[in-house]
Amino acid sequence: MNCHERRALKGIRVVEYATMVSGPYCGKLLGDMGADVIKVELLTAILRAPAVPFPTNESHPEKSALFLYNNTSKRV
């Protein structure tokens, strides 16, 4: 049995409808623990804002460092 089969929240589905940073971060943690997280957000969400850092210095609504980090382990 590998580590992905022993997740505490495996089989739990979460619909994340959150804003700012704390809500998406909480969804990330739940996903990291094995929950099936489905993200629902407005296209104007703060994590998509041009003021946040971009790894390649190219502004894109789905490529900011905060957006990429907070949306691992989720279905977007």
N, C-alpha and C positions, 0 to 999 in steps of 0.2 A: 504494500500500500504506500503510494507516494504522498507527499505533503498536500497535493491538491485534492486528494480524496478525503482528507481529515479536516475539513474546514468547519468551524463552529457554526456558521450560518448557512451551510449548504442546504439547498432546498427552499430557502426563504427568498421571496421576491419583494423588492423595494422599489417604489416609484418615487424618484427624487424630483421634487418641484421646489427648488430652493434658489436663493439669490445670494449675492455677496460672495464671501469666501468660506465662511464657517459651514454653511449648508452643504455645498459641494464637497468640502473636505470630509464631513461626516459620511456622505455617500461613498466617498473613496474608501474610508476605513471599513464600512460595512461590506463593500465589494471585496476588499482585501481579505476579509474574514470569511468569504465564500458566498455572500448573498448575491443574487441576480439583481443588479441595480439598473433600472431603466431611467435615464435622465430626460427630463422635460424642462425646457427653458426657453425664454425669449431670446431672440437674436440680438437684443440690446443688453444682454447680461454683462455684469461688471467684468467677468473674466475674459470677455471678448474685447474689452476696451483697448484702444491704441496706446494708452498710457502705461500698460504693463509691459514687462520685458519680453523680448522675442529672441530666441536662441540664434537666429540668423540675421537679426536686425531688419527683417522684412515683415512689415505689418500685415497680419492676416487674422481674421476673427477666430480661427480654430488652431492657431499655431503659437499663441502666447505661452510663456513658461507656466503661468498659473493655470491656464486652460488645460494644457497637456498634463501637468502634474495631478490636478484635481479630478481628471476624468479617466484615469487608469482604472481598470476593473469595472467599467460601466459599459452599458449599451447606450450610445448617444443618438 
